[in-house]
Amino acid sequence: MISALALLSLWLGVIFVLLGALGLARFPDIYNRMQAATKCVTLGVCGIMLGVFLKTGFSALGIKALICALFILITVPVSSHALARGSLIAGVKLWKGTIKDKFTEDRGGKSIIEEEK
Amino acid sequence: MIPIIILIPAAFFCLYRALQGPSIADRAIAVDMMGVVFSAITALVALQYQLSYLLDLSIALAVIAFIGALALAKYLEGRSLDD
C-alpha cells in the first residue's frame, strides 16, 4: 500500500516536472513562462521528494528528502516572486495578448504591454 | 531508473530557455529551475543506489539556485546587494 502510494507520488512528480519544463520552453513571454515553470516544478519536485520519503521511511535518506521538500516548497515561490517583480520594474515587456497590467497602473506608470505590430 | 531518464529532457528544456531567452530574467528563471530539476535528479539517483549523502548535494543545489535567483532579482530591481 505504502509502496504503491510512493510510486504514484513519484510518477506524478516526474510528469509535473516534465510538463513544467515544457511550458518554460514554449510559452510566449516571461510571466507566462514563470507561471508554468515555478508552480509545476515546485509541486513536482515536492512529489518526488515525498515519494523518496515514502519509499525509504524514517531513515537518513527519507528525513533528508523531507527536509529538502520543505525547503523547496518555501524558497522557489519566493525567488520566482522576486524575479517577476524585478523584471516588471526593469521594464521587460508583457506579451501583446495581455489584457491588464495592474502593477504598473497602481504605481502610476504607463502600462508596458507590448505593441501590436 | 526510468524517472531519471524522463527528467533529463526537462533539464534540456531549461537549458534551451537559458541559452535562448530574450531577457536576463528569462535566463535567471531558467537557471533557477535547472538547479531545482538537478536537485530532483540527484534525489532519484540517491534512491536508486541507496546513498544517503547524495541528498546533502540535493539540498545544496536548491540553496544555490535560491540565492542566485534572489541576487539576480535584486540586480534587476536596480538595488545593490547590501541595500
N, CA and C atoms of all chains as a GROMACS GRO file, in nm:
protein
  600
    1MET      N    1   0.083  -0.120   0.000
    1MET     CA    2   0.000   0.000   0.000
    1MET      C    3   0.087   0.126   0.000
    2ILE      N    4   0.179   0.133   0.099
    2ILE     CA    5   0.268   0.248   0.106
    2ILE      C    6   0.355   0.254  -0.018
    3SER      N    7   0.398   0.137  -0.065
    3SER     CA    8   0.486   0.133  -0.183
    3SER      C    9   0.413   0.184  -0.306
    4ALA      N   10   0.286   0.145  -0.320
    4ALA     CA   11   0.208   0.192  -0.435
    4ALA      C   12   0.187   0.342  -0.427
    5LEU      N   13   0.164   0.394  -0.304
    5LEU     CA   14   0.147   0.538  -0.286
    5LEU      C   15   0.275   0.612  -0.323
    6ALA      N   16   0.390   0.554  -0.283
    6ALA     CA   17   0.519   0.615  -0.314
    6ALA      C   18   0.540   0.620  -0.464
    7LEU      N   19   0.509   0.510  -0.534
    7LEU     CA   20   0.527   0.508  -0.679
    7LEU      C   21   0.436   0.611  -0.746
    8LEU      N   22   0.310   0.621  -0.698
    8LEU     CA   23   0.216   0.717  -0.757
    8LEU      C   24   0.267   0.860  -0.740
    9SER      N   25   0.313   0.892  -0.619
    9SER     CA   26   0.362   1.027  -0.592
    9SER      C   27   0.484   1.058  -0.678
   10LEU      N   28   0.573   0.959  -0.690
   10LEU     CA   29   0.696   0.980  -0.766
   10LEU      C   30   0.666   1.004  -0.914
   11TRP      N   31   0.575   0.922  -0.971
   11TRP     CA   32   0.546   0.937  -1.114
   11TRP      C   33   0.469   1.066  -1.142
   12LEU      N   34   0.376   1.103  -1.049
   12LEU     CA   35   0.307   1.230  -1.068
   12LEU      C   36   0.407   1.346  -1.065
   13GLY      N   37   0.504   1.338  -0.973
   13GLY     CA   38   0.604   1.443  -0.966
   13GLY      C   39   0.686   1.452  -1.093
   14VAL      N   40   0.726   1.338  -1.147
   14VAL     CA   41   0.809   1.339  -1.269
   14VAL      C   42   0.731   1.399  -1.385
   15ILE      N   43   0.601   1.364  -1.396
   15ILE     CA   44   0.522   1.417  -1.507
   15ILE      C   45   0.503   1.568  -1.493
   16PHE      N   46   0.479   1.614  -1.366
   16PHE     CA   47   0.463   1.757  -1.344
   16PHE      C   48   0.589   1.833  -1.380
   17VAL      N   49   0.706   1.780  -1.341
   17VAL     CA   50   0.831   1.849  -1.372
   17VAL      C   51   0.852   1.857  -1.522
   18LEU      N   52   0.824   1.748  -1.594
   18LEU     CA   53   0.844   1.747  -1.739
   18LEU      C   54   0.753   1.849  -1.807
   19LEU      N   55   0.622   1.852  -1.765
   19LEU     CA   56   0.531   1.946  -1.829
   19LEU      C   57   0.565   2.091  -1.794
   20GLY      N   58   0.612   2.114  -1.670
   20GLY     CA   59   0.651   2.250  -1.634
   20GLY      C   60   0.770   2.298  -1.714
   21ALA      N   61   0.867   2.209  -1.736
   21ALA     CA   62   0.984   2.249  -1.815
   21ALA      C   63   0.945   2.271  -1.961
   22LEU      N   64   0.848   2.193  -2.010
   22LEU     CA   65   0.799   2.215  -2.147
   22LEU      C   66   0.732   2.352  -2.158
   23GLY      N   67   0.655   2.390  -2.054
   23GLY     CA   68   0.595   2.522  -2.053
   23GLY      C   69   0.700   2.632  -2.050
   24LEU      N   70   0.807   2.609  -1.975
   24LEU     CA   71   0.917   2.706  -1.970
   24LEU      C   72   0.978   2.725  -2.107
   25ALA      N   73   0.982   2.618  -2.186
   25ALA     CA   74   1.044   2.632  -2.318
   25ALA      C   75   0.948   2.692  -2.421
   26ARG      N   76   0.816   2.676  -2.404
   26ARG     CA   77   0.724   2.705  -2.513
   26ARG      C   78   0.640   2.830  -2.498
   27PHE      N   79   0.620   2.883  -2.375
   27PHE     CA   80   0.524   2.991  -2.358
   27PHE      C   81   0.577   3.124  -2.411
   28PRO      N   82   0.489   3.221  -2.443
   28PRO     CA   83   0.531   3.337  -2.521
   28PRO      C   84   0.611   3.442  -2.446
   29ASP      N   85   0.580   3.478  -2.320
   29ASP     CA   86   0.660   3.581  -2.254
   29ASP      C   87   0.701   3.533  -2.116
   30ILE      N   88   0.782   3.616  -2.049
   30ILE     CA   89   0.847   3.567  -1.927
   30ILE      C   90   0.748   3.539  -1.815
   31TYR      N   91   0.639   3.617  -1.808
   31TYR     CA   92   0.548   3.598  -1.695
   31TYR      C   93   0.471   3.467  -1.711
   32ASN      N   94   0.431   3.435  -1.836
   32ASN     CA   95   0.367   3.305  -1.861
   32ASN      C   96   0.463   3.192  -1.830
   33ARG      N   97   0.588   3.208  -1.877
   33ARG     CA   98   0.688   3.103  -1.854
   33ARG      C   99   0.708   3.080  -1.705
   34MET      N  100   0.715   3.192  -1.630
   34MET     CA  101   0.738   3.180  -1.487
   34MET      C  102   0.622   3.112  -1.419
   35GLN      N  103   0.501   3.144  -1.464
   35GLN     CA  104   0.382   3.081  -1.409
   35GLN      C  105   0.385   2.931  -1.431
   36ALA      N  106   0.416   2.888  -1.555
   36ALA     CA  107   0.418   2.744  -1.584
   36ALA      C  108   0.529   2.677  -1.505
   37ALA      N  109   0.649   2.734  -1.514
   37ALA     CA  110   0.766   2.663  -1.463
   37ALA      C  111   0.763   2.652  -1.312
   38THR      N  112   0.745   2.766  -1.242
   38THR     CA  113   0.767   2.758  -1.098
   38THR      C  114   0.660   2.676  -1.028
   39LYS      N  115   0.533   2.693  -1.067
   39LYS     CA  116   0.430   2.618  -0.995
   39LYS      C  117   0.443   2.469  -1.020
   40CYS      N  118   0.456   2.430  -1.149
   40CYS     CA  119   0.463   2.287  -1.181
   40CYS      C  120   0.588   2.224  -1.121
   41VAL      N  121   0.702   2.294  -1.130
   41VAL     CA  122   0.826   2.233  -1.082
   41VAL      C  123   0.826   2.222  -0.931
   42THR      N  124   0.767   2.322  -0.861
   42THR     CA  125   0.759   2.312  -0.716
   42THR      C  126   0.678   2.189  -0.674
   43LEU      N  127   0.557   2.177  -0.731
   43LEU     CA  128   0.473   2.063  -0.693
   43LEU      C  129   0.539   1.931  -0.732
   44GLY      N  130   0.601   1.928  -0.852
   44GLY     CA  131   0.661   1.804  -0.899
   44GLY      C  132   0.778   1.760  -0.814
   45VAL      N  133   0.866   1.855  -0.780
   45VAL     CA  134   0.984   1.817  -0.701
   45VAL      C  135   0.941   1.777  -0.560
   46CYS      N  136   0.838   1.847  -0.506
   46CYS     CA  137   0.788   1.805  -0.374
   46CYS      C  138   0.729   1.665  -0.382
   47GLY      N  139   0.660   1.632  -0.492
   47GLY     CA  140   0.606   1.497  -0.509
   47GLY      C  141   0.717   1.394  -0.515
   48ILE      N  142   0.825   1.425  -0.588
   48ILE     CA  143   0.937   1.331  -0.599
   48ILE      C  144   1.000   1.308  -0.462
   49MET      N  145   1.022   1.417  -0.386
   49MET     CA  146   1.083   1.403  -0.254
   49MET      C  147   0.992   1.325  -0.160
   50LEU      N  148   0.859   1.349  -0.171
   50LEU     CA  149   0.765   1.274  -0.088
   50LEU      C  150   0.767   1.126  -0.125
   51GLY      N  151   0.782   1.098  -0.255
   51GLY     CA  152   0.793   0.959  -0.298
   51GLY      C  153   0.917   0.892  -0.241
   52VAL      N  154   1.030   0.965  -0.244
   52VAL     CA  155   1.153   0.909  -0.187
   52VAL      C  156   1.135   0.882  -0.038
   53PHE      N  157   1.068   0.978   0.032
   53PHE     CA  158   1.045   0.960   0.176
   53PHE      C  159   0.956   0.838   0.202
   54LEU      N  160   0.849   0.823   0.123
   54LEU     CA  161   0.758   0.710   0.146
   54LEU      C  162   0.825   0.577   0.112
   55LYS      N  163   0.917   0.579   0.014
   55LYS     CA  164   0.982   0.453  -0.024
   55LYS      C  165   1.080   0.406   0.083
   56THR      N  166   1.151   0.501   0.148
   56THR     CA  167   1.257   0.459   0.240
   56THR      C  168   1.218   0.468   0.386
   57GLY      N  169   1.108   0.540   0.419
   57GLY     CA  170   1.068   0.550   0.559
   57GLY      C  171   1.158   0.642   0.638
   58PHE      N  172   1.162   0.624   0.771
   58PHE     CA  173   1.236   0.716   0.856
   58PHE      C  174   1.383   0.676   0.865
   59SER      N  175   1.451   0.673   0.751
   59SER     CA  176   1.595   0.651   0.751
   59SER      C  177   1.664   0.786   0.726
   60ALA      N  178   1.795   0.786   0.711
   60ALA     CA  179   1.866   0.910   0.680
   60ALA      C  180   1.820   0.966   0.546
   61LEU      N  181   1.798   0.877   0.450
   61LEU     CA  182   1.753   0.919   0.317
   61LEU      C  183   1.617   0.986   0.324
   62GLY      N  184   1.523   0.925   0.396
   62GLY     CA  185   1.387   0.978   0.399
   62GLY      C  186   1.378   1.112   0.468
   63ILE      N  187   1.448   1.126   0.581
   63ILE     CA  188   1.439   1.253   0.655
   63ILE      C  189   1.501   1.365   0.574
   64LYS      N  190   1.615   1.336   0.508
   64LYS     CA  191   1.678   1.441   0.426
   64LYS      C  192   1.587   1.479   0.310
   65ALA      N  193   1.520   1.380   0.250
   65ALA     CA  194   1.428   1.412   0.140
   65ALA      C  195   1.314   1.500   0.188
   66LEU      N  196   1.264   1.474   0.308
   66LEU     CA  197   1.155   1.555   0.362
   66LEU      C  198   1.201   1.699   0.386
   67ILE      N  199   1.323   1.714   0.442
   67ILE     CA  200   1.376   1.849   0.466
   67ILE      C  201   1.393   1.924   0.334
   68CYS      N  202   1.442   1.852   0.233
   68CYS     CA  203   1.463   1.914   0.101
   68CYS      C  204   1.329   1.957   0.042
   69ALA      N  205   1.225   1.874   0.058
   69ALA     CA  206   1.093   1.910   0.005
   69ALA      C  207   1.040   2.034   0.074
   70LEU      N  208   1.055   2.043   0.206
   70LEU     CA  209   1.009   2.162   0.277
   70LEU      C  210   1.083   2.287   0.231
   71PHE      N  211   1.216   2.273   0.214
   71PHE     CA  212   1.296   2.387   0.172
   71PHE      C  213   1.254   2.436   0.034
   72ILE      N  214   1.233   2.343  -0.060
   72ILE     CA  215   1.195   2.382  -0.195
   72ILE      C  216   1.056   2.443  -0.194
   73LEU      N  217   0.965   2.387  -0.112
   73LEU     CA  218   0.829   2.441  -0.104
   73LEU      C  219   0.830   2.585  -0.055
   74ILE      N  220   0.926   2.621   0.030
   74ILE     CA  221   0.930   2.758   0.080
   74ILE      C  222   1.002   2.850  -0.017
   75THR      N  223   1.116   2.807  -0.073
   75THR     CA  224   1.203   2.903  -0.140
   75THR      C  225   1.171   2.927  -0.287
   76VAL      N  226   1.120   2.829  -0.359
   76VAL     CA  227   1.100   2.852  -0.503
   76VAL      C  228   0.993   2.958  -0.530
   77PRO      N  229   0.877   2.960  -0.460
   77PRO     CA  230   0.783   3.071  -0.482
   77PRO      C  231   0.842   3.206  -0.446
   78VAL      N  232   0.924   3.212  -0.340
   78VAL     CA  233   0.984   3.340  -0.301
   78VAL      C  234   1.075   3.392  -0.412
   79SER      N  235   1.161   3.304  -0.466
   79SER     CA  236   1.255   3.352  -0.568
   79SER      C  237   1.183   3.388  -0.696
   80SER      N  238   1.076   3.314  -0.732
   80SER     CA  239   1.005   3.347  -0.856
   80SER      C  240   0.928   3.478  -0.840
   81HIS      N  241   0.874   3.502  -0.720
   81HIS     CA  242   0.805   3.629  -0.697
   81HIS      C  243   0.902   3.745  -0.708
   82ALA      N  244   1.021   3.728  -0.649
   82ALA     CA  245   1.120   3.836  -0.655
   82ALA      C  246   1.164   3.860  -0.798
   83LEU      N  247   1.179   3.752  -0.877
   83LEU     CA  248   1.222   3.771  -1.016
   83LEU      C  249   1.113   3.837  -1.099
   84ALA      N  250   0.985   3.802  -1.075
   84ALA     CA  251   0.877   3.865  -1.152
   84ALA      C  252   0.869   4.014  -1.121
   85ARG      N  253   0.879   4.049  -0.992
   85ARG     CA  254   0.876   4.190  -0.953
   85ARG      C  255   0.995   4.266  -1.012
   86GLY      N  256   1.112   4.202  -1.007
   86GLY     CA  257   1.230   4.267  -1.061
   86GLY      C  258   1.221   4.289  -1.209
   87SER      N  259   1.166   4.191  -1.283
   87SER     CA  260   1.160   4.209  -1.428
   87SER      C  261   1.053   4.310  -1.465
   88LEU      N  262   0.944   4.322  -1.385
   88LEU     CA  263   0.846   4.428  -1.414
   88LEU      C  264   0.907   4.565  -1.390
   89ILE      N  265   0.985   4.579  -1.281
   89ILE     CA  266   1.044   4.709  -1.252
   89ILE      C  267   1.152   4.742  -1.355
   90ALA      N  268   1.224   4.638  -1.402
   90ALA     CA  269   1.328   4.663  -1.502
   90ALA      C  270   1.268   4.692  -1.639
   91GLY      N  271   1.137   4.670  -1.657
   91GLY     CA  272   1.072   4.710  -1.782
   91GLY      C  273   1.070   4.604  -1.890
   92VAL      N  274   1.068   4.477  -1.851
   92VAL     CA  275   1.050   4.372  -1.952
   92VAL      C  276   0.906   4.376  -2.000
   93LYS      N  277   0.887   4.377  -2.134
   93LYS     CA  278   0.753   4.394  -2.190
   93LYS      C  279   0.664   4.272  -2.165
   94LEU      N  280   0.533   4.299  -2.142
   94LEU     CA  281   0.436   4.190  -2.135
   94LEU      C  282   0.397   4.149  -2.276
   95TRP      N  283   0.342   4.026  -2.288
   95TRP     CA  284   0.302   3.974  -2.418
   95TRP      C  285   0.187   4.058  -2.472
   96LYS      N  286   0.174   4.066  -2.605
   96LYS     CA  287   0.073   4.155  -2.664
   96LYS      C  288  -0.070   4.107  -2.641
   97GLY      N  289  -0.089   3.980  -2.603
   97GLY     CA  290  -0.223   3.932  -2.572
   97GLY      C  291  -0.266   3.960  -2.429
   98THR      N  292  -0.182   4.025  -2.352
   98THR     CA  293  -0.216   4.054  -2.213
   98THR      C  294  -0.325   4.161  -2.206
   99ILE      N  295  -0.420   4.145  -2.112
   99ILE     CA  296  -0.531   4.239  -2.104
   99ILE      C  297  -0.502   4.350  -2.004
  100LYS      N  298  -0.457   4.315  -1.884
  100LYS     CA  299  -0.443   4.413  -1.776
  100LYS      C  300  -0.301   4.412  -1.722
  101ASP      N  301  -0.253   4.528  -1.678
  101ASP     CA  302  -0.124   4.537  -1.610
  101ASP      C  303  -0.144   4.621  -1.485
  102LYS      N  304  -0.204   4.560  -1.381
  102LYS     CA  305  -0.243   4.636  -1.262
  102LYS      C  306  -0.122   4.688  -1.186
  103PHE      N  307  -0.011   4.613  -1.190
  103PHE     CA  308   0.106   4.652  -1.109
  103PHE      C  309   0.158   4.788  -1.150
  104THR      N  310   0.178   4.806  -1.282
  104THR     CA  311   0.231   4.934  -1.330
  104THR      C  312   0.129   5.045  -1.314
  105GLU      N  313  -0.001   5.014  -1.334
  105GLU     CA  314  -0.103   5.116  -1.317
  105GLU      C  315  -0.110   5.164  -1.173
  106ASP      N  316  -0.100   5.072  -1.078
  106ASP     CA  317  -0.107   5.112  -0.938
  106ASP      C  318   0.014   5.195  -0.898
  107ARG      N  319   0.127   5.172  -0.962
  107ARG     CA  320   0.245   5.252  -0.930
  107ARG      C  321   0.244   5.386  -1.004
  108GLY      N  322   0.138   5.410  -1.084
  108GLY     CA  323   0.124   5.539  -1.151
  108GLY      C  324   0.202   5.553  -1.279
  109GLY      N  325   0.252   5.441  -1.333
  109GLY     CA  326   0.330   5.450  -1.456
  109GLY      C  327   0.246   5.416  -1.576
  110LYS      N  328   0.308   5.422  -1.694
  110LYS     CA  329   0.239   5.383  -1.816
  110LYS      C  330   0.251   5.232  -1.833
  111SER      N  331   0.144   5.169  -1.881
  111SER     CA  332   0.143   5.024  -1.893
  111SER      C  333   0.244   4.978  -1.998
  112ILE      N  334   0.307   4.863  -1.974
  112ILE     CA  335   0.416   4.822  -2.061
  112ILE      C  336   0.380   4.698  -2.141
  113ILE      N  337   0.252   4.691  -2.184
  113ILE     CA  338   0.213   4.579  -2.271
  113ILE      C  339   0.271   4.604  -2.411
  114GLU      N  340   0.322   4.499  -2.470
  114GLU     CA  341   0.390   4.510  -2.599
  114GLU      C  342   0.294   4.556  -2.707
  115GLU      N  343   0.340   4.645  -2.798
  115GLU     CA  344   0.254   4.697  -2.904
  115GLU      C  345   0.227   4.590  -3.007
  116GLU      N  346   0.103   4.596  -3.066
  116GLU     CA  347   0.071   4.504  -3.176
  116GLU      C  348   0.137   4.554  -3.303
  117LYS      N  349   0.210   4.464  -3.370
  117LYS     CA  350   0.277   4.507  -3.492
  117LYS      C  351   0.186   4.482  -3.612
  118MET      N  352   1.501   0.384  -1.231
  118MET     CA  353   1.590   0.428  -1.339
  118MET      C  354   1.514   0.508  -1.445
  119ILE      N  355   1.391   0.467  -1.477
  119ILE     CA  356   1.315   0.534  -1.584
  119ILE      C  357   1.280   0.679  -1.548
  120PRO      N  358   1.242   0.712  -1.421
  120PRO     CA  359   1.217   0.853  -1.390
  120PRO      C  360   1.336   0.943  -1.413
  121ILE      N  361   1.458   0.894  -1.388
  121ILE     CA  362   1.576   0.976  -1.414
  121ILE      C  363   1.588   1.007  -1.562
  122ILE      N  364   1.563   0.906  -1.646
  122ILE     CA  365   1.574   0.925  -1.791
  122ILE      C  366   1.466   1.022  -1.839
  123ILE      N  367   1.348   1.020  -1.774
  123ILE     CA  368   1.243   1.113  -1.816
  123ILE      C  369   1.276   1.256  -1.773
  124LEU      N  370   1.348   1.272  -1.660
  124LEU     CA  371   1.377   1.408  -1.613
  124LEU      C  372   1.487   1.476  -1.693
  125ILE      N  373   1.568   1.402  -1.767
  125ILE     CA  374   1.677   1.465  -1.842
  125ILE      C  375   1.626   1.560  -1.951
  126PRO      N  376   1.520   1.525  -2.030
  126PRO     CA  377   1.466   1.626  -2.124
  126PRO      C  378   1.416   1.751  -2.056
  127ALA      N  379   1.364   1.741  -1.932
  127ALA     CA  380   1.319   1.861  -1.860
  127ALA      C  381   1.437   1.956  -1.838
  128ALA      N  382   1.552   1.899  -1.799
  128ALA     CA  383   1.670   1.982  -1.781
  128ALA      C  384   1.715   2.044  -1.914
  129PHE      N  385   1.696   1.969  -2.023
  129PHE     CA  386   1.735   2.024  -2.153
  129PHE      C  387   1.642   2.135  -2.197
  130PHE      N  388   1.510   2.126  -2.165
  130PHE     CA  389   1.420   2.237  -2.195
  130PHE      C  390   1.465   2.364  -2.122
  131CYS      N  391   1.503   2.348  -1.992
  131CYS     CA  392   1.551   2.464  -1.916
  131CYS      C  393   1.678   2.519  -1.978
  132LEU      N  394   1.767   2.432  -2.025
  132LEU     CA  395   1.892   2.478  -2.087
  132LEU      C  396   1.864   2.554  -2.215
  133TYR      N  397   1.764   2.507  -2.293
  133TYR     CA  398   1.725   2.577  -2.416
  133TYR      C  399   1.679   2.718  -2.385
  134ARG      N  400   1.595   2.733  -2.279
  134ARG     CA  401   1.547   2.866  -2.245
  134ARG      C  402   1.660   2.954  -2.192
  135ALA      N  403   1.754   2.893  -2.120
  135ALA     CA  404   1.865   2.972  -2.066
  135ALA      C  405   1.956   3.020  -2.178
  136LEU      N  406   1.971   2.944  -2.286
  136LEU     CA  407   2.054   2.989  -2.397
  136LEU      C  408   1.980   3.087  -2.486
  137GLN      N  409   1.846   3.069  -2.500
  137GLN     CA  410   1.767   3.139  -2.600
  137GLN      C  411   1.705   3.267  -2.546
  138GLY      N  412   1.674   3.268  -2.414
  138GLY     CA  413   1.585   3.367  -2.357
  138GLY      C  414   1.614   3.510  -2.393
  139PRO      N  415   1.514   3.589  -2.430
  139PRO     CA  416   1.540   3.725  -2.477
  139PRO      C  417   1.590   3.817  -2.366
  140SER      N  418   1.542   3.802  -2.242
  140SER     CA  419   1.581   3.897  -2.136
  140SER      C  420   1.663   3.825  -2.030
  141ILE      N  421   1.719   3.905  -1.938
  141ILE     CA  422   1.800   3.847  -1.831
  141ILE      C  423   1.714   3.763  -1.739
  142ALA      N  424   1.590   3.809  -1.713
  142ALA     CA  425   1.504   3.738  -1.619
  142ALA      C  426   1.468   3.599  -1.670
  143ASP      N  427   1.454   3.585  -1.804
  143ASP     CA  428   1.432   3.452  -1.862
  143ASP      C  429   1.544   3.357  -1.826
  144ARG      N  430   1.666   3.405  -1.848
  144ARG     CA  431   1.781   3.318  -1.819
  144ARG      C  432   1.787   3.287  -1.670
  145ALA      N  433   1.757   3.389  -1.587
  145ALA     CA  434   1.764   3.368  -1.443
  145ALA      C  435   1.665   3.262  -1.398
  146ILE      N  436   1.541   3.272  -1.446
  146ILE     CA  437   1.441   3.174  -1.401
  146ILE      C  438   1.472   3.037  -1.459
  147ALA      N  439   1.530   3.032  -1.580
  147ALA     CA  440   1.564   2.902  -1.639
  147ALA      C  441   1.676   2.835  -1.559
  148VAL      N  442   1.776   2.913  -1.518
  148VAL     CA  443   1.886   2.854  -1.440
  148VAL      C  444   1.836   2.810  -1.303
  149ASP      N  445   1.744   2.890  -1.245
  149ASP     CA  446   1.684   2.853  -1.116
  149ASP      C  447   1.612   2.719  -1.128
  150MET      N  448   1.528   2.707  -1.231
  150MET     CA  449   1.453   2.582  -1.249
  150MET      C  450   1.546   2.466  -1.277
  151MET      N  451   1.657   2.494  -1.350
  151MET     CA  452   1.751   2.386  -1.381
  151MET      C  453   1.815   2.334  -1.253
  152GLY      N  454   1.846   2.424  -1.160
  152GLY     CA  455   1.900   2.380  -1.033
  152GLY      C  456   1.803   2.292  -0.957
  153VAL      N  457   1.675   2.330  -0.958
  153VAL     CA  458   1.576   2.251  -0.885
  153VAL      C  459   1.556   2.114  -0.950
  154VAL      N  460   1.558   2.111  -1.085
  154VAL     CA  461   1.543   1.982  -1.154
  154VAL      C  462   1.664   1.892  -1.127
  155PHE      N  463   1.783   1.953  -1.123
  155PHE     CA  464   1.902   1.873  -1.090
  155PHE      C  465   1.894   1.819  -0.949
  156SER      N  466   1.835   1.899  -0.859
  156SER     CA  467   1.817   1.852  -0.722
  156SER      C  468   1.726   1.729  -0.719
  157ALA      N  469   1.618   1.731  -0.800
  157ALA     CA  470   1.529   1.615  -0.807
  157ALA      C  471   1.601   1.494  -0.866
  158ILE      N  472   1.682   1.517  -0.971
  158ILE     CA  473   1.755   1.406  -1.033
  158ILE      C  474   1.852   1.344  -0.932
  159THR      N  475   1.919   1.431  -0.854
  159THR     CA  476   2.012   1.380  -0.752
  159THR      C  477   1.939   1.297  -0.647
  160ALA      N  478   1.819   1.342  -0.608
  160ALA     CA  479   1.742   1.264  -0.510
  160ALA      C  480   1.704   1.128  -0.566
  161LEU      N  481   1.670   1.124  -0.696
  161LEU     CA  482   1.633   0.995  -0.756
  161LEU      C  483   1.753   0.902  -0.766
  162VAL      N  484   1.871   0.959  -0.798
  162VAL     CA  485   1.992   0.876  -0.802
  162VAL      C  486   2.022   0.822  -0.663
  163ALA      N  487   2.003   0.907  -0.560
  163ALA     CA  488   2.026   0.862  -0.423
  163ALA      C  489   1.931   0.749  -0.386
  164LEU      N  490   1.805   0.758  -0.434
  164LEU     CA  491   1.710   0.650  -0.406
  164LEU      C  492   1.750   0.522  -0.479
  165GLN      N  493   1.798   0.539  -0.604
  165GLN     CA  494   1.832   0.421  -0.686
  165GLN      C  495   1.946   0.340  -0.622
  166TYR      N  496   2.052   0.411  -0.576
  166TYR     CA  497   2.168   0.341  -0.523
  166TYR      C  498   2.175   0.341  -0.372
  167GLN      N  499   2.071   0.393  -0.303
  167GLN     CA  500   2.064   0.394  -0.156
  167GLN      C  501   2.183   0.466  -0.093
  168LEU      N  502   2.220   0.582  -0.150
  168LEU     CA  503   2.331   0.661  -0.097
  168LEU      C  504   2.272   0.784  -0.031
  169SER      N  505   2.273   0.789   0.104
  169SER     CA  506   2.201   0.898   0.169
  169SER      C  507   2.277   1.030   0.160
  170TYR      N  508   2.410   1.024   0.139
  170TYR     CA  509   2.483   1.152   0.137
  170TYR      C  510   2.457   1.230   0.010
  171LEU      N  511   2.401   1.170  -0.093
  171LEU     CA  512   2.369   1.247  -0.214
  171LEU      C  513   2.255   1.346  -0.189
  172LEU      N  514   2.171   1.320  -0.086
  172LEU     CA  515   2.065   1.415  -0.055
  172LEU      C  516   2.122   1.547  -0.004
  173ASP      N  517   2.241   1.545   0.060
  173ASP     CA  518   2.305   1.670   0.100
  173ASP      C  519   2.336   1.756  -0.022
  174LEU      N  520   2.384   1.691  -0.127
  174LEU     CA  521   2.412   1.762  -0.253
  174LEU      C  522   2.283   1.821  -0.309
  175SER      N  523   2.172   1.748  -0.293
  175SER     CA  524   2.042   1.795  -0.343
  175SER      C  525   2.000   1.923  -0.271
  176ILE      N  526   2.014   1.922  -0.136
  176ILE     CA  527   1.978   2.041  -0.059
  176ILE      C  528   2.069   2.158  -0.097
  177ALA      N  529   2.199   2.131  -0.117
  177ALA     CA  530   2.293   2.238  -0.153
  177ALA      C  531   2.258   2.297  -0.288
  178LEU      N  532   2.217   2.214  -0.384
  178LEU     CA  533   2.179   2.267  -0.516
  178LEU      C  534   2.058   2.359  -0.504
  179ALA      N  535   1.959   2.320  -0.421
  179ALA     CA  536   1.841   2.403  -0.404
  179ALA      C  537   1.879   2.537  -0.342
  180VAL      N  538   1.970   2.534  -0.241
  180VAL     CA  539   2.011   2.659  -0.176
  180VAL      C  540   2.082   2.751  -0.275
  181ILE      N  541   2.172   2.694  -0.356
  181ILE     CA  542   2.248   2.777  -0.451
  181ILE      C  543   2.155   2.839  -0.555
  182ALA      N  544   2.056   2.762  -0.603
  182ALA     CA  545   1.961   2.816  -0.701
  182ALA      C  546   1.881   2.931  -0.640
  183PHE      N  547   1.839   2.914  -0.514
  183PHE     CA  548   1.760   3.018  -0.447
  183PHE      C  549   1.840   3.147  -0.431
  184ILE      N  550   1.964   3.134  -0.383
  184ILE     CA  551   2.043   3.256  -0.357
  184ILE      C  552   2.079   3.326  -0.488
  185GLY      N  553   2.111   3.249  -0.592
  185GLY     CA  554   2.141   3.309  -0.721
  185GLY      C  555   2.022   3.385  -0.778
  186ALA      N  556   1.903   3.324  -0.767
  186ALA     CA  557   1.784   3.391  -0.820
  186ALA      C  558   1.753   3.518  -0.742
  187LEU      N  559   1.770   3.514  -0.610
  187LEU     CA  560   1.743   3.636  -0.531
  187LEU      C  561   1.841   3.746  -0.565
  188ALA      N  562   1.970   3.712  -0.583
  188ALA     CA  563   2.069   3.814  -0.615
  188ALA      C  564   2.039   3.877  -0.751
  189LEU      N  565   2.000   3.793  -0.850
  189LEU     CA  566   1.968   3.848  -0.982
  189LEU      C  567   1.844   3.934  -0.977
  190ALA      N  568   1.745   3.896  -0.892
  190ALA     CA  569   1.624   3.976  -0.881
  190ALA      C  570   1.655   4.113  -0.824
  191LYS      N  571   1.744   4.117  -0.724
  191LYS     CA  572   1.782   4.246  -0.667
  191LYS      C  573   1.856   4.331  -0.770
  192TYR      N  574   1.941   4.268  -0.850
  192TYR     CA  575   2.011   4.342  -0.955
  192TYR      C  576   1.911   4.399  -1.056
  193LEU      N  577   1.806   4.320  -1.090
  193LEU     CA  578   1.708   4.368  -1.187
  193LEU      C  579   1.628   4.486  -1.132
  194GLU      N  580   1.601   4.486  -1.000
  194GLU     CA  581   1.528   4.598  -0.943
  194GLU      C  582   1.613   4.724  -0.936
  195GLY      N  583   1.744   4.711  -0.959
  195GLY     CA  584   1.829   4.828  -0.960
  195GLY      C  585   1.884   4.864  -0.824
  196ARG      N  586   1.886   4.770  -0.730
  196ARG     CA  587   1.943   4.797  -0.600
  196ARG      C  588   2.074   4.722  -0.587
  197SER      N  589   2.158   4.766  -0.492
  197SER     CA  590   2.283   4.695  -0.472
  197SER      C  591   2.262   4.584  -0.369
  198LEU      N  592   2.361   4.499  -0.351
  198LEU     CA  593   2.340   4.378  -0.272
  198LEU      C  594   2.328   4.407  -0.123
  199ASP      N  595   2.384   4.520  -0.074
  199ASP     CA  596   2.375   4.547   0.069
  199ASP      C  597   2.265   4.648   0.099
  200ASP      N  598   2.172   4.666   0.009
  200ASP     CA  599   2.065   4.763   0.028
  200ASP      C  600   1.957   4.706   0.121
   0.00000   0.00000   0.00000
